[in-house]
Amino acid sequence: MRRRLWGGEGIAFAVLILICLALFVVPLGLLARVAVGEGFAAISAALDSRSVPRAIWNSFESAALSALLALIGGTLAALVMGLTDIRLKGLLTFLLLVPMMVPPHVTAIAWVQALGPSSALLQLLGIAPEVGSTHPLYSRQGVIFLLGIQHAPLVFLVVLAALRSLPREMSDAARVAGARPGRLLTRILLPLLAPTLIAGYALAFVSALGNFGIPALLGIPARYTTLPVLIWQRLASFGPSVLTDMAVIASLVALIAVAAVVFQMWLAGRRRNALIGPPQPPLDIKLHGLRIAVECAVVLVILATLVLPITALFATALVPTYGVPLTRDTVTFENFAEILFRQSVTARAFMNSTLVASVAAVVIAILATFVARYAAARHGITRRIGTVMTALAEMTYAIPGLVISVAFILAFIRPLPVLGFSIYNTLTIILLAYLCAFFSIALKPVTAATLQLDQSLDEAARVAGAGFYRRMTRITFPLIAPAAASGAILVFLTAYNEVTVSALLWSSGTETIGTTIFNYEDGGYTTLASAMAAVTIIATVFLMVVLDYLGRRAPPGVVPWRL
């Protein structure tokens, strides 16, 4: 063991600890220090306004209700796709998951274009609301509805994966005993899925709690302010106490998120059921005459939640000015030409997002491999430290991205010690924030794959004289490569279009796709925002299609949605 600690394994372990301290502990520790460091008076001053309690309630209300909506919709879709004999499951699953990869602010823009009185699509169909009427989505209900639509695919993916990992002994026994599908669902499947449903609700709740794009674009016109939007507004004020105010509010959001995750873990633990038997292929309940009706219902859901808003978005991008009907005479590609060939910020944003998302995906996949290896180690101290690093990654994922941004502003607003230069207002600080915010996304599949490895392989290689790095490159990396690739893909797709983390960190020259679209919409350039959002959707779907095609030839588990 002493030779391990002083050899390559010990050096790698020490470097990994330093990286985790720099990514997780130092920024969040500074956030907590600023929030409480100036005493109760500073905290009271930051909270002494009607806007903060109202924003707390709005955040909790919108997160709780939208998570319930996402739980119901995602679970129903997973049960249909995972248990029945409907056709084209692969294509339908892919289409149901596409909204999860569309950025929230793009989702908001698309739905605003779809349902408003100035909707080019509704005007083309002759069913647009009366001009001057209030947009139905600029309301509390609109924010909750779109948050639920945005996060339902998360619940769908979690529940579908759980369905495909359940042993079938009890289900088969119930069916042999004459249980009909409804009784099988309520007495067998839903009780077994209880921990997964709780986890899915918590995931949707935390995601909605930290969502910035939808509450900003829909909530601000309706004066329905949530905590992330309030943080963004406080930063825009540039007052003398702005950092303290942001730190206090951000700490509140973090505490609510962590408390929700802890409560979910406690509740899921009480509802856990011990299962016997290995995972088997899921049930294939015959719908008989109902199959066509169920397939039509799934298609209608896809049309309503995916095709309608995206079609409206493209229709708005093809008119010269927002509010002009889309006709043969008004159709134009000037908006696309403007953002693709004339606006330098667009090309810079695509380049920045591609670069930062790619680097973050690769770095996180590599670091996650080492963290998972140490968390699964046999030695007690090493395993405990690895478990702590895993817990830190889980905690930072639960903390909203805007809070991560505030923490990194506090950590890196001054020049770095010894080095003497600052990374504030650079792509580097956005990259580091991505590493912190999205680390857990790649760590989950890598950890699951690492725990399945037989440690005798590593021990045999050590006995044969293989060093630490040789064992990692010849044994560990090849065996968990599919899981690491899956995590890297999820990190890239998440970081490529995000706006929540970079909303406070970008500056001139470091724009990302998400911030550029948001700034276009916030500045009133609706047609340009729609055109860039349309290009972003095309790029995202193209990437997903390419990955799905490559996933047919890759080992199982590489492409996350090819379960």
N, C-alpha and C positions, 0 to 999 in steps of 0.2 A: 504493500500500500504506500509505503514511503517513497519507493521508486516511482510509483504512479503520480504522486503529488508533485514530485520534483521533475518529472519527465514531461513529455508533450501533453499528456492528459491533464496534468496539473496546470500547465501554462494556459491551455485552452479553457479550462474551468475558471481560472482567475480572470482571463480576458472577458469571458462571458458574464461573469459577475459584475465587472466594471461597466460593461455595456448595459446590462439590466438596471444598474444604479443610475446611469446617465439618462436612460430612456424613461424609466418608470418612477424611480424614487425621488430624484432631484427635482424635476419639474413639478410634480404633484406636492412634494414637500414644501417647495417655495410658495406654491399656491396656498397651501394651508397656513404657512407662516405669515404671508401678507394678509390673509383673511382675518387671523386672530392676533397678529403681532402688535397691532396698534391699540389693542384693548377693546373692551366692550363698547366704548363710546364710538369708535370707528365703525364697528359692526352695526350699532344702533342707528348711526347716521346713514349708513348705506341702505338699511332696511326701513328707515323712517319715511316712507312714502306709500301712498295707496297703490302705486304701480307694482311694487314687489309682491305683496300678498295676493293681489289680483292675478299677477303672472304665475305665481305658485299654483293657485287654484286652477287657472286655465291650463297649465302644463299637466297637472295631475288629471284633470277631467278629460282633456283631449287624448292623453296617453291611455288612460284606463278604458274609455269607451271605444276608441279606435282599435285597441288591442283585442277587445271583446269581439268587435266586428271582424277583425283579421282572423281570430281564432275560429269563429263560426265558418267563415268562408273558406279559409285554408284547410280546415279539417274536413269539411264536406267534399272539397275537391280531391283531397288525398284519399278519402274513403272510396270515392267513385273510381279514381285512377288506380288505386292499389288493390281493390277487392272485387271489381266487377269485370265482365268480359267485353267492355266496349272496345271498339276498333280504333286503330291509329293512336295507341297510347303514347308512343314515342313522340310523335308530332304534337299532340295535344299537351303533353307534359312540357315540352319545350316552349310552346306558346304561352302556357300558364306561368312560366318562370320568367319570361321576357320582362314584364313590368318590374321585377325585382332588380334587374340590371339597368333600368332607366332611372337616371337621377331624379330625386324628389322634386327639385325645382323645375325640371323638364316636364315631369308628370303634371305639376300644377299649371304650367303654361299651356300644356296640351288641353287639359280639361277646361281651362278658362276660355281657350279658343273654341272648344267644342260646344259650350252651353250658353255663352253670353249673347247679348242682343247684337253684337258686332261680329258674330261668328260668320266667317265666309262660307263655311260648309252649310250651316243652317239657313243662311240667306239664299244659297244656291238651291236648297230644297224647298224654300218658301215657308219654313216653320220657325224662323228666328223670333225670339221675344220682341216685344215692342221696344223701339229705340228709346233710350232714356230710363228704362226699367232697371232695377237693381239686379246685379249679377247674382244668381242663386248660390254660387260658391263663395262669395265674399261674406261669410257668416261663420258662426261657431259650428253649425252643422256641416258646412262645407269643408272646414279644416278636419273635423273628425272623420267624415266620409272618405276624403282623399288619403288621410293617414292609414285608414283601414285598408283601402285598395292597395296602397303602396306596400304594406307589410304582410298582407295575406299570403303572398308567395313564400315568405320566410316560414310561416307556420306550415304551409303546404309541403315544403321541402323537408322540414323536421318530422312531421307526422308520416309522410310517405316513406322516409328512411326507417322509421320505427316499425311501420307495418311490415316492411320487407325483412326485418330482423327478428320478428316474433316466431317462436316455434308454433307448429300447427296442431299439436296433439289435442289441446282442449277444444279448439275450433272444430276439428274433425270429429271429436267425440260428441260435441253438441249437435252437429249436423246429422250424425248417425242416429242420435236419440230423437231426431225429428224437429230440432229447433229451426225455426224460420229465420231468414236474414235479419229481421228486426230484433228478435229476441237474442240472436247470436251477437248482434252489435251492442245491445244494452247490457247484456249479462256477462259477456266474455271479453269482447274487443275493447270497449271503452274503459272498463276497469283496468285492463292491462295497459292501456295507453295513458292512464291518468298522469303518471309522472311526465310523460312526453307532452301532454296537453298543457300541463302547468309550465313546463319549460318553454313551450311555444308561446304561451301568453306572456311570460316574463320577457322573452326575446322581443316580441312585438311591442310590449310596454316600454322597455328601455330604448328601443329604436325610435319610437314615437316621441319619447321624452326628449331625446337629443336632436330630433329632426329640426332643421332650420329652414330649408327651402320652402316647404308647403306652408308652415305658419307665417313665414315672412311675406310670401306673395299673396296669400289669401287672408291671413289674419290681420295684417296692417290696415288694409282698406276697411275691414270690419271692426277695427279697434279691439281685436281679440289677440292680445299680446301674450306670448309664452316666454318662459325664462331664456331660452337661447336667443330669441328675437330681442328681448330686453338687454341682454349682454351686448349684442351688436349695436343697439341704439345708444347704450351708455358709452361704448367706445367711440362712436361717431360724435359724441358731445365734446370730447377732448377737454373736460374740466380738470381742475387740480386734483381731485380725488378719484379720477377715473379708474386707475389701477386697483385701488382698494375696493371700490364699488364692484368692479368686474370680478375681483377675487372672491368677494363675499357671495355674490350671486352665483358664480360658478361653483363655489364650494357647496352651496345649497343644492344645486342640480346634481352634483356628484354624490352627495349624501343620500338624496332621494333614489338615485339609480342604484347605488350599492345596497341600500336598505331593501329595495325591491328584489335584487338578486339574492341577497341573504334569505329573505322571506321565501322566495321561490325554492331555494335549496332545502330549507327546513320543511316546507310543505310537501315537496316532492319526495323527501326522505320518509315522511310519514305515509305516503301513498305508494311507496315502492312495493312491488310484488316480485317474489323470487320465481324465476322461470327455469324450467327444466327442459333440456333438449336443445340441439343446435338450431340456428336459423334455417328456415326452409322456404321454398318458393311461396309467395303469397297466395291467398285464396283467389279463386276465379269463379265468383258467384254468377250464375247464369241469370240474366235479366229477362230473357225470352222476349215477350212482346213489349216490354218497357225499354228495351235497349235503344231503339231509335229515339224515343222521347228523351232519354238521359243524354244521348249523344247530341241531340239538338239543344238541350239545356246547356251543355258544356260549350258548344259552339256559340250560343247566344252570350254566355258570360265572356268569352274571349272577344266577341265582337263589341260588347259594351265596354269592357275594361281596357282593351288594347287597340282594336281597330278604329273605334270611333274617335278617341282623343288624338291618336296619331294622324288619322286622316284630316281632322280639323287643323292640326298643327301644320301639316303640309299645305292645306288650303290657304291658311293665313300667310305662309311663306311665299305663296305664289301670287299675291295681290300687291299692288304698289303701296297701298296705305291701309292700316288697320281700319276695318269698318266697311271697306269697299267690297261689294259682292264679287264672287269668283265667277267670271263669265269668259267666253272665248275672247272678248275684247280686252278684259282687264288682266288676264293671266300674263305673268312676267317672271323671268328668271333673274331679274336685277338684284334681288335680295341675296340670292346664292352667289352671284358674281361679286357682289360687294364684300361679303364675308370671306369668300375663298380667294379672291384675287386683288382686292383693293385695300382691305383692312389688314394691316400688318399684325395687329393684336391677335387675330384669329389664328394665323399660321403659328405665331409664337405660343399661343395657348395650347394648340394641339401638340406642338413639339414638347412643351414643358410637361404636359400631362402624360404624354407617352413615355418620356424619359424618366420622370419621377416615379410613375406607377410601375414601370418595368424594373427599375433599380430596387424599389421597395419590395416588389414581389420576389425577386431573386434573393435579396439579403435576408428577408424574413424567412423564406424557405430554408436557407442554410442555417440561420440562427435557431430556428425552431427544431431542426434536426438535433443540434447539440443540446438544447434545453430538454427535449423529450428523452434523449439518451441518458442524461444525468438524472432526470426525474424517475426513470425506470431502473436506475442502478441498484445493485445489491447492497453496497456499502451505505450505512445509515446516514452519515453526515452528508454525503454527496446526494443521496436521494432526498433528504429533507430540504437542502438548499435548492435542488432542482424543482421540488414541489412548491417552494416559496416563489421561485421565478415564474412557474406556471400560474400560481394564484395572482401574482402581480399583473401578468398579461391578461388574465380573465377580468380582473378588476378594471383595468384601463379600457377594455372593450365595453364594459358596462357603463363607463363614464362617457357622456356625450362628447362628440368631436369638438364642439365649440369650447367646452371646458378644457380639453387637451390643448387647444390653441392658446387660451389664456395662460395656461401653465407654461407653455413653451415661450410665450412672449416674456413672462416674468423671468424665466431661466436664461434667456439668450438676448435680452434687449441690450445688455452691456457687453463690451468686448470680452472675449474668452480669456481666462487667466493664462499667463505665461505667453500664449500665442499673440495676444494683443490686437486681434481683429474680431469683428462682430459678424455673425451669420444672420443677424436680423435683416429682414427684407431681401433675403436670398432664397434660392430654391433649396438650399441645404436645410433650412429650418422647416420647410414644408415636408421634405423627405424624412427628417427625424420625427416630425409629428405623425406622419403616416406609419413609420415603424412602430411608434407607441400605440397608435389607435387601432391598427389592423393586425397586430402581432398574433392575437388569439385566433384570428380566422384561419391562419395556416397551421397554428399549433395544434388545434383540435384533431384534424385528420392525421397529422404526423405522430401525435401522442398515441392515438388509437393503434396505428400501425406498429409503433415501437413496442408497445406492450404485448403485441402478439409475437414478437421475435423470440426465438429460443436463445437464451444467453449462453448456452453451451457452444454456439458457433463462435462467439467472441472469445470465450475462454480457450477454445481449441486453437484459435489463431494466435492468442497470446502465448500459449505453451509452445507453439511452433516458432516463436521468436518474432512475430509481426508486431511492429510498433503501433502506437495509438492511431496516427494518421493513416497508416496503411490499412488498419482494420476498419477505420471509418470509410475510406474510399473503396475498399474491396468487398466489404461485407454489409455495413450498415446502410450506406447511401444507396447501393443497388436495390436492397430489399425494400426500403421505404420510399424509393423514388416515385412510384405512382401516387402515394399520399402527399408527398412534398409537392409534386406537380399540380395536384388538385388544389392544395392550399395556395400555391402561387397563382394559379388561374383566378381563384376567388379574390385574392388580394388585388391583382391587377384590375379586374373588372370593377371592383369596389372603389379603388383609388382613382381609376381613370376618369370617372365622371363626377366624383364627389364635390360638394361645395361646403359642407359643414366644417370640416377641419381647416380648409384653406381660406375661408371667408374673412378671417382676421389676420392671416399671415401673408397674403399676397401683396405685391406692390407693383409699380410700373416696371415691366420687364419680366416679372415672375407670375404673370396671369396663368390661370389654369382654365380648362374648358368650363368647369362649373361656375367659376367666378365671372368669366366673360359673359356667359349666357345670362347670369343673374344681373350683371351690370347693365346689359342691353335692356332687359325687361324693366329694371328699376329706373333706368333713364328715359323710358318712354319709347324706345326703339323696338316696338313689339314685333314688327315684321322681320327685323334683323335677328332678334332673339329667337323667333320661330324658325328662321332659316338655319341658324347655327344649331338649334336643338334638333332639327330634322337631320342635319348632317351627322350629329352625334349619335342619334338613334340608328342611322344607317351603318355607321362605323361599329357600334356596339353589336348590333344584330349580325353584321358580317363576321366579326370576331367570334361570336358564339357559334355561327354556322360552321366556320372553319374548324374551330375546336371540336365541335360535335362530329364533323367528318373525320378528323384525325383521331378522335376518341374511339372510332370503330376498330382501328388498328392498334390502339394502345392497350395496355393492361387494364383490367377493370378498376374503376375508382379514380382514374386520372382526370376525366371530365366529370365535375361534380353532379351535373344533372342527368348523366347516363348511369342511373342506379342499377 
